[in-house]
């Protein structure tokens, strides 16, 4: 979708919105993250993120990175380092695939897809 192009959070002409697998927490997480979006759109996203299927974890709107969706796994990050790369990757990928198939994630994507249509095309 071209309306997701034009952000600068992850380099020139990058995406405004993306999915990321996070390993800097105690357990592996899947986030949908908005980075450095136009202020008006960020405000709309922040307001929408106060309702299901989203959950705001902050009291105040972040200035750069809004994470309206998070899924937390049962996979502890530290023990992953003890597994061989293939086994660790397979375990995380299997969990991510399960999360992507869940109704809650799909609903979040549908809502965000509609919200992205409100962004001016780059």
N, C-alpha and C positions, 0 to 999 in steps of 0.2 A: 504494500500500500504506500503510495507516494507521500501521503500526508505524514508518515512516520519518518521521512527523510528530513535532513536539514539541521539536526541537533549538533551540538558541539561538545557534549559531555564526554564522549569517548573518541575524540579526534574530529577533524574537519568533516563536515557533511555526514555525520554519523546518524544514528537513530535517536529519536526522542524517548522511545519506550522499548525496553528489552526484557528478556528473561535471563536470570543468572542463577547459577548454582553456587552457593556460598559455603566456603570451608573455613572461614575465620571465626565461626561460632563453635560452641561445644558439639553440636550435632549438625549434620548437613542440612541446608535449607534451600528452598527454591523461592526466588523473589521475582516479582514483576516490578521493575524499577523505571521511573521516569527521571531523566536527567537533563537539567538546564533547558526546560521547555519555556515557551513564551509565558510570561507571568499570568496573563488572563486565563490561559488554558490550564496552567498549574493550579490556579485557584479553583477552577471547575473540577479538576481531578481531586483535589483535596476535599472539597465538599462531598463529592460522590463517594469517596473512600470511607466516609463515615457510615455507610450502609452496606448490608450484605451484598455480595459475598466477601466484601473487603472488611478490614479491621485496622483502624488507625492505632498505632502504638505510641504516638507522640501527642503531647498537648498542644504544641505549636507547630505550624506548617514549616517544614524544612525549606531552606532557601535554594538548595540545588537538587537534591535527590529525594524524591517522594517514592516510597515503597508501599503501594496500596495493597499488595497481596504478598503473603508469605505462607509457605507450607514448611513445616518442620518435620524432619525424619526422625527415626529412632537410631540412625547410624551415627555413632560417635566418631568424631573427626580424628582424634589422636590414634586410636587403634588401626585406622585405615593405613597409616604409615607402616604398620607391621606386615601388611599383606603385600603380595606382589602387585605390580601396577595393573596387570590384566584383571586380577580378581577384585581389587579395589574399584577399578573403573566399572566392571560389570555390575558390582553391587550397587553403586551409585546410579548408574544408568538405568538399572531395573527399577529402582525407586522413583527416579524422575519420570520414566515412562508411565508408571502407575499414577503419579500425581497429575500428569498431563491428561490422562484419560478420565479423571474424576469430574463429576458434574460441576462442582464448585469452581474448579479451574476453568472449565469451558465457559461457564457463566461469566466469570471475570474477564476472559478474553473477549467474549461477545460485547460486553459493556464497554470495554476499553477500545474495541474496534469502532464502535459507534462514536465514542468520544474523540477518537483520532480524526474522524471525518470533520470535526470542528476546527482542526488545525489548518492554518493556511498552507497550501501546497508550497514546497520549497522551490 
